[in-house]
């Protein structure tokens, strides 16, 4: 399966940011709480897709920039 690279977004609505923030939180804690040797193929694929989406959408950069402005 070849994933499609998203065009990075420079802005996210408040709702989009909330959704991405929850996805990032979920992916982070799932990664921390489930050792790699116990992950199913489907779990690994879903976790990788979540991280890839957040990265390719530009959300990580958006979040970093938003935090640096505070």
Secondary structure, 3 states (H helix, E strand, C coil): CCCCCCCCCCCCCHHHHHHHHHHHHHHHHHHHHCCHHHCCHHHHHHHHHHHHHHHHHCHHHHHHHHHHCC
